[in-house]
Amino acid sequence: MALACGVVIAVSLLSCLPQFWTPDRISVTHEIGFARKVADRVVFMERGEILEEGPSEALFAAPRTERRVRFLSRVLGH
């Protein structure tokens, strides 16, 4: 989404998304902030391999792999 539009537009879309989002949707994204905001479950992949998966809240609160720790630190400032 962020590649196709500016930050202001992306934020606007995220703010109105909950009214259209239903539990039966699957979203594939490179935008971790988007996934954190809207996903119940997250699958973290690298080079086509699943490294971690689980409830969104748990994956962001306690990453299980060193790769995720580094990634979250770099991207989200954790």
Residue pairs with C-beta under 8 A, 6 or more apart in sequence:
1 10
1 13
1 29
1 31
1 34
2 10
2 31
2 34
5 13
10 31
10 34
14 34
14 37
14 38
17 38
18 38
21 38
23 40
27 34
27 35
27 38
27 39
29 35
32 71
32 72
32 75
32 76
33 75
33 76
35 42
35 56
36 42
36 56
36 60
36 76
39 56
40 55
40 56
41 53
41 54
41 55
41 56
42 52
42 53
42 54
42 55
42 56
42 59
42 60
43 50
43 52
43 53
44 50
44 51
44 52
44 53
44 59
44 68
44 71
45 51
46 67
51 65
51 67
51 68
52 59
52 63
52 64
52 65
52 68
53 59
59 68
60 72
60 76
60 78
63 69
63 71
63 72
69 78
72 78
